């Protein structure tokens, strides 16, 4: 599942995830929409924008974690702001990684795979 409020970035993420990466992706334009969609979709991964109007990424992550079946789903944040203190905060919330924006659509799926592999070894990017 990809949660991104910017329609252009959402469209690029869709191409990067589905066409390039081979993922089955559900796209959500807001945190509240992700909360509606997640139970029926059962995502194996959530790619989550940090800065969104209304419910931001961290608030969305906390709400997703309270839903049945979502407590262990890996979450990767996407953000244009990569400050160490913020990355530490995202990890404390349970994120397994952070991808900088803008991202390269041709390598996004590889970045995700790398983060998931690192998380399996408990290393954080």
N, C-alpha and C positions, 0 to 999 in steps of 0.2 A: 504494500500500500504506500502510495506517495501522497503526502499532505503538503500542498503548496498553494498559497493564495494568488501568486502571479500567474496569469493564464499563459504567458509566453514560456516561462520556466516550466510550468506544468506540461505544456505541449512538448518541449524539448526532453523533459524527463520521461515522458511516455515513449517517445522514439528511442531514447537511450536504454530504457529498461526493457521494453517489449521487442523492438525490432533489432537492436544491437545486442542486448544482453539475454534475450530469450525468457525474460520473466513474464509471469502473468501479473499484470498490475491493475489495481483499482486506484483511480486518481480522485482526490478529495480537495476541494477548494478552501476548506476551513477545518479547524479543530473540531468544531461541533459536528460537521458532516462526517469526519472520521469516526467520531463516537457512535454515530448512527450506523455507519457502514461496517465497522470492524466485526461486530458479532456475527453478521451474516456471511461475511467474506472469510473470516478466520485467517488473517495475514500471517505469513511466516517471517515477515520483515516489515518494519515501518521506516520509511524515509521521511523525515519530518522537518519542515522549515521552522526555524527558530522564531523569526519575527513575522507575526500575522496579526491582523486586526481581530479584535474580540478576544478569543482564546489563543494565546501564543503557544509556541512549541512546548516549552516546559510545562505549562498548565495542561496542554493536551496529553503529554506523556503521563503526567500524574493521574489524569482521568482515565486514560486507557489502561493503566496498571490496575485500576479498581474493577475493570470489567472481567467477567469470567473468561478464562483461557488466554488472557493477555499479559499476565504477570511475567512470563519468561520470554515473550516475543522480543527479538533484538530490535532496538531502535537506533537509527543513525540520524543525527541532526545535520541539516544543511544550513550554512550561514556565511555571510560575507565578512563577519567579524570573528576573527580567530585569535582571541586573546586567551592566554593560558588560564587565567582565573575563570573565564567563562567556560572553557573546555572542562576544567575541574568541576565546575558546578553541574554541567551536563552529565558528567560521569557519575557524580554523586546522586543524580536523579535516576540513574540506571541506563543511560545511553551507552552503547558499545563503541561509538565513534562519532567523528564529525567530518563532514565533507565540505571543503570550501566552495563558495559560490563566487564567481561563475564556475561551473564544473564543465569538463569536456565530455560531451555526450558519447564520444567514441570510447572513453575509458571509464565511464561511470560504473558500469557493471564490474569491471576489474577492481576499482576502488572499493566497492561494496564487498566483493569476495575477499579482498585483502583485509579489510576491517573485521569481517566475520572470522577469518582465519586467525587473526591476531587476538580477537576476543576469546576464541576457543583456547588459546594459550594464555589468556588473561593479560595480554599486552594492549595498551590503549594508544590509538593514534591521535 
